[in-house]
């Protein structure tokens, strides 16, 4: 009925524990709202190499007491697997082990798996990239405004004169009121 698993436990995950001495692994899987595209992909959860039901929610997996190897990743486009995370878990009789998985903010990073709360991997890099992008956008807009201020109405690129810009800004402000 049971196969011998790599961690030496005669238990197939996902089946209810037999008797009163069973335990459970409660796994919560999350992704950051900025990475909303991950919601289109169902995360893959494996215990001792056997795939079990998993989704972007909390799942309680009944298991027999013992040691288990937990693996989580998200199937994706490129690369084909993102947020790979592995963890060895020991479940004692009657115990529910609470774990949390957080998908990374950047596709080429590993996921975070462990006792809650976990941090989103790559959050600092994402913030730096966002700040750099905003600074570049501000520089481009500022350069555009400086070019408009210094150009006349005979601009070869068709940019409006500064007086025209003021009229456009005034019209936009009246629409917002």
Secondary structure, 3 states (H helix, E strand, C coil): CCCCCCCCCCCCCCCCCCCCCCEEEEEEEECCHHHHHHHHCCEEEEECCEEECCCCCEEEEEECCEEEEEEEEEECCCCCEEEEEEEEEEECCCCEEEEEEECCCCCCCCCEEECCCCCCCCHHHHHHHHHHHHHHHHHHHHHHHHHHHHCCCCCCCCCCCHHHHHHHHHHHHHHHC
